[in-house]
C-alpha cells in the first residue's frame, strides 16, 4: 500500500553535465503530471511523462528538472543590439510624452524579452536523455520509498479501525434478535395497561402475531449485517494487495456507509442506533484516509 503524498530527489552527472530532478506528489483522483523543464530540453518531456506513468498510477505530480552544463561546451550567449536600441528609443519617447524622468539603465534593458539571446551547447540528445532518465529514476525511487513508508502507517490505521468496526457489527448482531422480543413484550404490556383484563382476553392473538411479524420484517437487518462482514473481509484482502487499491477501497467505503445508513434507518432500538452512529464515525475516518491512498 502506498500513500499519494511524497517527495523524491535525484541527481545524475557525466562529464560536467548535471541533471537535478525533484518530484513532489499529493493526492488526486487521477494521475496529473506537471513538468517544469527548460525549452532546450522540451524534446525530453515525453520521456519524462512516460517514465512517471510507468511508476505511478494516481496523484498530482509536480516535477522540477534543472540542467547545468559545466563541460567545455558551454554554448553561446550574446546581446541583441538592434532589439535593445529599439527598446531604448521607444522607452525614451514614452518617457518624454508622459513627462517622466528617463532613468533607463543597462540592468533594466537586460531583463526585457529577447535582449539576451543564447545558443545552447551542442549536446547529444540521446546522451542527455539517458542522463535525465537516470536522475529521474533515482528521484522516483526516493519518492516511492517515502510513499510506501506512509502507506505502512495508513495500513496499520485501517486495520485498527476495521477491527473496531467489526466489533461494533458483532455487538449489533447480538442485539438485533432482542429488538422483536422487546417489541412483543412492550406490545402486550401496553394491552394490559390500557385495556380491561377482561377485554385483553378478547384481543385476537392472530392479529397480534401479524403485527409482530410486520414489525420484524420492517426492522430486520440480517442482510445488511452480512454485507458489512463481507465488505470488511474484502477491505482486508485489498490491504494485502501489491497493486494500487485506492479506488477499490473508496468504493467499498461507500458500500460500508450505505449498509450502515440502512441499519440506522431501520433501527427501532436506541442501542443499535447508537452503534450505527459509531460505525458511521469510523467509516468517515476511513474514507478521509483513503483519499491519500494510490
C-alpha positions, 0 to 999 in steps of 0.5 A: 500500500502506498500513500499519494503524498511524497517527495523524491530527489535525484541527481545524475552527472557525466562529464560536467553535465548535471541533471537535478530532478525533484518530484513532489506528489499529493493526492488526486483522483487521477494521475496529473503530471506537471513538468517544469523543464527548460525549452532546450530540453522540451524534446525530453518531456515525453520521456519524462511523462512516460517514465512517471506513468510507468511508476505511478498510477494516481496523484498530482505530480509536480516535477522540477528538472534543472540542467547545468552544463559545466563541460567545455561546451558551454554554448553561446550567449550574446546581446541583441543590439538592434532589439535593445536600441529599439527598446531604448528609443521607444522607452525614451519617447514614452518617457518624454510624452508622459513627462517622466524622468528617463532613468533607463539603465543597462540592468533594466534593458537586460531583463526585457524579452529577447535582449539576451539571446543564447545558443545552447551547447551542442549536446547529444540528445540521446546522451542527455536523455539517458542522463535525465532518465537516470536522475529521474529514476533515482528521484522516483525511487526516493519518492516511492520509498517515502510513499510506501513508508506512509502507506505502512502507517495508513495500513496499520490505521485501517486495520485498527479501525476495521477491527473496531468496526467489526466489533461494533457489527458483532455487538449489533448482531447480538442485539438485533434478535432482542429488538422483536422480543422487546417489541412483543413484550412492550406490545402486550404490556401496553394491552394490559395497561390500557385495556380491561383484563377482561377485554385483553382476553378478547384481543385476537392473538392472530392479529397480534402475531401479524403485527409482530411479524410486520414489525420484524420484517420492517426492522430486520437487518440480517442482510445488511449485517452480512454485507458489512462482514463481507465488505470488511473481509474484502477491505482486508484482502485489498490491504494485502494487495501489491497493486494500487487499491485506492479506488477499490477501497473508496468504493467499498467505503461507500458500500460500508456507509450505505449498509450502515445508513440502512441499519440506522434507518431501520433501527427501532432500538436506541442501542443499535442506533447508537452503534450505527452512529459509531460505525458511521464515525469510523467509516468517515475516518476511513474514507478521509484516509483513503483519499491519500491512498494510490 
